[in-house]
Amino acid sequence: MEVELIFKIAAVGIVVAVVNMILSKLGRDEYATLTTLAGIIIVLLVLLGEIHSLFSTIQSVFELK
């Protein structure tokens, strides 16, 4: 796992946390929840490539194809 990936995930988390706090203070709790959900989806999309790589490695190690 690359260090850059961890930094990307941390950056998304920090941005989402700040936007979430600002929206909560303004009384826009629905938008804060949607922002959190969007952050989770973005992180999952970033991790999707790594998960694919993991399954490919597992497949080649156990010679499944």
ROZAGU-315352 format. One record per residue: residue number from 0; residue in three letters; x, y, z of N, C-alpha, C in turn. Coordinates in pm, whole numbers, plus 50000, padded with zeros to 5 digits. Each point is the difference from the previous one (the first is absolute). Example, Ala and Ser with C-alpha at 12.3 -4.5 7.8 and 13.67 -1.06 7.14 Angstrom:
ROZAGU-315352
+-----+------+-------+-------+-------+-------+-------+-------+-------+-------+-------+
!  nr ! rest !  n_xx !  n_yy !  n_zz ! ca_xx ! ca_yy ! ca_zz !  c_xx !  c_yy !  c_zz !
+-----+------+-------+-------+-------+-------+-------+-------+-------+-------+-------+
!   0 !  ALA ! 51319 ! 49431 ! 50780 ! 49911 ! 50119 ! 50000 ! 50090 ! 50120 ! 50000 !
!   1 !  SER ! 49965 ! 50105 ! 49928 ! 50082 ! 50119 ! 50006 ! 49923 ! 50109 ! 50073 !
+-----+------+-------+-------+-------+-------+-------+-------+-------+-------+-------+
end
This chain:
ROZAGU-315352
+-----+------+-------+-------+-------+-------+-------+-------+-------+-------+-------+
!  nr ! rest !  n_xx !  n_yy !  n_zz ! ca_xx ! ca_yy ! ca_zz !  c_xx !  c_yy !  c_zz !
+-----+------+-------+-------+-------+-------+-------+-------+-------+-------+-------+
!   0 !  MET ! 50085 ! 49882 ! 50000 ! 49915 ! 50118 ! 50000 ! 50089 ! 50124 ! 50000 !
!   1 !  GLU ! 49966 ! 50095 ! 49918 ! 50081 ! 50118 ! 49985 ! 49965 ! 50105 ! 50105 !
!   2 !  VAL ! 50098 ! 50079 ! 50036 ! 49980 ! 50107 ! 50097 ! 49911 ! 50109 ! 49940 !
!   3 !  GLU ! 50011 ! 50021 ! 49868 ! 49919 ! 50101 ! 49933 ! 49851 ! 49971 ! 50016 !
!   4 !  LEU ! 49966 ! 49872 ! 49996 ! 49860 ! 49961 ! 50015 ! 49948 ! 50038 ! 50139 !
!   5 !  ILE ! 50082 ! 49979 ! 50100 ! 49960 ! 50037 ! 50136 ! 49982 ! 50150 ! 50012 !
!   6 !  PHE ! 50090 ! 50077 ! 49935 ! 49988 ! 50145 ! 50004 ! 49875 ! 50048 ! 49926 !
!   7 !  LYS ! 49966 ! 49936 ! 49890 ! 49878 ! 50037 ! 49927 ! 49877 ! 49977 ! 50085 !
!   8 !  ILE ! 49995 ! 49885 ! 50065 ! 49885 ! 49968 ! 50084 ! 49991 ! 50097 ! 50118 !
!   9 !  ALA ! 50115 ! 50032 ! 50059 ! 50002 ! 50095 ! 50111 ! 49955 ! 50138 ! 49954 !
!  10 !  ALA ! 50043 ! 50042 ! 49882 ! 49960 ! 50132 ! 49948 ! 49850 ! 50007 ! 49978 !
!  11 !  VAL ! 49943 ! 49895 ! 49943 ! 49855 ! 49997 ! 49980 ! 49930 ! 50004 ! 50135 !
!  12 !  GLY ! 50050 ! 49927 ! 50097 ! 49940 ! 49999 ! 50133 ! 50004 ! 50137 ! 50067 !
!  13 !  ILE ! 50113 ! 50070 ! 49987 ! 50012 ! 50133 ! 50061 ! 49905 ! 50098 ! 49933 !
!  14 !  VAL ! 49994 ! 49998 ! 49867 ! 49911 ! 50091 ! 49928 ! 49855 ! 49973 ! 50036 !
!  15 !  VAL ! 49962 ! 49873 ! 50004 ! 49862 ! 49964 ! 50033 ! 49967 ! 50041 ! 50144 !
!  16 !  ALA ! 50094 ! 49982 ! 50091 ! 49976 ! 50038 ! 50139 ! 49979 ! 50150 ! 50014 !
!  17 !  VAL ! 50083 ! 50079 ! 49931 ! 49988 ! 50146 ! 50009 ! 49867 ! 50046 ! 49940 !
!  18 !  VAL ! 49967 ! 49949 ! 49881 ! 49874 ! 50039 ! 49936 ! 49882 ! 49955 ! 50085 !
!  19 !  ASN ! 50010 ! 49883 ! 50059 ! 49894 ! 49948 ! 50085 ! 49979 ! 50090 ! 50121 !
!  20 !  MET ! 50108 ! 50043 ! 50063 ! 49988 ! 50089 ! 50116 ! 49940 ! 50134 ! 49961 !
!  21 !  ILE ! 50041 ! 50056 ! 49887 ! 49947 ! 50129 ! 49955 ! 49850 ! 49989 ! 49972 !
!  22 !  LEU ! 49961 ! 49894 ! 49930 ! 49859 ! 49983 ! 49968 ! 49916 ! 49975 ! 50125 !
!  23 !  SER ! 50054 ! 49928 ! 50095 ! 49928 ! 49975 ! 50125 ! 49980 ! 50129 ! 50078 !
!  24 !  LYS ! 50101 ! 50085 ! 50004 ! 49989 ! 50129 ! 50070 ! 49897 ! 50090 ! 49934 !
!  25 !  LEU ! 49985 ! 49989 ! 49868 ! 49903 ! 50082 ! 49928 ! 49859 ! 49943 ! 50006 !
!  26 !  GLY ! 49986 ! 49884 ! 50062 ! 49868 ! 49938 ! 50012 ! 49960 ! 49919 ! 49880 !
!  27 !  ARG ! 50092 ! 49968 ! 49915 ! 49972 ! 49921 ! 49880 ! 50043 ! 49855 ! 50024 !
!  28 !  ASP ! 49934 ! 49935 ! 50093 ! 50039 ! 49864 ! 50039 ! 49979 ! 49899 ! 49887 !
!  29 !  GLU ! 49898 ! 50023 ! 49916 ! 49976 ! 49907 ! 49889 ! 50117 ! 50003 ! 49901 !
!  30 !  TYR ! 50047 ! 50122 ! 49970 ! 50114 ! 50012 ! 49909 ! 50128 ! 49946 ! 50063 !
!  31 !  ALA ! 50012 ! 50014 ! 50131 ! 50118 ! 49945 ! 50068 ! 50002 ! 49848 ! 49988 !
!  32 !  THR ! 49884 ! 49939 ! 50014 ! 49991 ! 49855 ! 49985 ! 50033 ! 49957 ! 49858 !
!  33 !  LEU ! 49948 ! 50075 ! 49902 ! 50030 ! 49967 ! 49861 ! 50149 ! 50019 ! 49969 !
!  34 !  THR ! 50062 ! 50099 ! 50061 ! 50143 ! 50021 ! 49980 ! 50079 ! 49883 ! 50055 !
!  35 !  THR ! 49962 ! 49952 ! 50116 ! 50067 ! 49884 ! 50059 ! 49983 ! 49877 ! 49910 !
!  36 !  LEU ! 49881 ! 49980 ! 49950 ! 49974 ! 49888 ! 49911 ! 50082 ! 50011 ! 49871 !
!  37 !  ALA ! 50009 ! 50121 ! 49946 ! 50080 ! 50021 ! 49878 ! 50148 ! 49971 ! 50028 !
!  38 !  GLY ! 50050 ! 50038 ! 50117 ! 50138 ! 49971 ! 50036 ! 50027 ! 49851 ! 50009 !
!  39 !  ILE ! 49906 ! 49927 ! 50057 ! 50015 ! 49855 ! 50010 ! 50003 ! 49937 ! 49860 !
!  40 !  ILE ! 49913 ! 50047 ! 49912 ! 49996 ! 49946 ! 49864 ! 50130 ! 50031 ! 49925 !
!  41 !  ILE ! 50053 ! 50121 ! 50019 ! 50126 ! 50036 ! 49934 ! 50113 ! 49910 ! 50047 !
!  42 !  VAL ! 50007 ! 49976 ! 50129 ! 50106 ! 49914 ! 50054 ! 49984 ! 49857 ! 49949 !
!  43 !  LEU ! 49878 ! 49951 ! 49992 ! 49978 ! 49866 ! 49948 ! 50041 ! 49990 ! 49853 !
!  44 !  LEU ! 49974 ! 50105 ! 49923 ! 50043 ! 49999 ! 49860 ! 50152 ! 50002 ! 49988 !
!  45 !  VAL ! 50066 ! 50072 ! 50089 ! 50147 ! 50002 ! 49999 ! 50054 ! 49861 ! 50037 !
!  46 !  LEU ! 49936 ! 49934 ! 50093 ! 50046 ! 49869 ! 50045 ! 49964 ! 49888 ! 49903 !
!  47 !  LEU ! 49909 ! 50027 ! 49909 ! 49955 ! 49896 ! 49908 ! 50116 ! 49943 ! 49917 !
!  48 !  GLY ! 50089 ! 50085 ! 49954 ! 50116 ! 49953 ! 49924 ! 50092 ! 49913 ! 50084 !
!  49 !  GLU ! 50018 ! 50037 ! 50125 ! 50085 ! 49920 ! 50089 ! 49936 ! 49865 ! 50030 !
!  50 !  ILE ! 49870 ! 49997 ! 50014 ! 49931 ! 49874 ! 50026 ! 50012 ! 49908 ! 49878 !
!  51 !  HIS ! 49989 ! 50058 ! 49882 ! 50018 ! 49921 ! 49877 ! 50141 ! 49942 ! 49993 !
!  52 !  SER ! 50097 ! 50082 ! 50034 ! 50139 ! 49953 ! 50000 ! 50020 ! 49887 ! 50102 !
!  53 !  LEU ! 49937 ! 50012 ! 50115 ! 50010 ! 49895 ! 50102 ! 49944 ! 49869 ! 49949 !
!  54 !  PHE ! 49881 ! 50003 ! 49938 ! 49941 ! 49877 ! 49950 ! 50081 ! 49941 ! 49885 !
!  55 !  SER ! 50060 ! 50086 ! 49918 ! 50086 ! 49950 ! 49893 ! 50122 ! 49930 ! 50055 !
!  56 !  THR ! 50059 ! 50056 ! 50105 ! 50116 ! 49939 ! 50064 ! 49961 ! 49865 ! 50063 !
!  57 !  ILE ! 49889 ! 49996 ! 50067 ! 49953 ! 49875 ! 50061 ! 49976 ! 49894 ! 49892 !
!  58 !  GLN ! 49942 ! 50045 ! 49889 ! 49973 ! 49908 ! 49890 ! 50130 ! 49944 ! 49942 !
!  59 !  SER ! 50100 ! 50082 ! 49986 ! 50126 ! 49952 ! 49943 ! 50079 ! 49914 ! 50099 !
!  60 !  VAL ! 49990 ! 50030 ! 50129 ! 50072 ! 49921 ! 50100 ! 49945 ! 49859 ! 50007 !
!  61 !  PHE ! 49867 ! 49988 ! 49998 ! 49940 ! 49869 ! 50010 ! 49971 ! 49937 ! 49865 !
!  62 !  GLU ! 50043 ! 50067 ! 49892 ! 49986 ! 49950 ! 49863 ! 49858 ! 49955 ! 49972 !
!  63 !  LEU ! 49906 ! 50091 ! 50023 ! 49859 ! 49966 ! 49982 ! 49956 ! 50006 ! 49856 !
!  64 !  LYS ! 50075 ! 50072 ! 49914 ! 49964 ! 50004 ! 49857 ! 50116 ! 49965 ! 49916 !
+-----+------+-------+-------+-------+-------+-------+-------+-------+-------+-------+
end
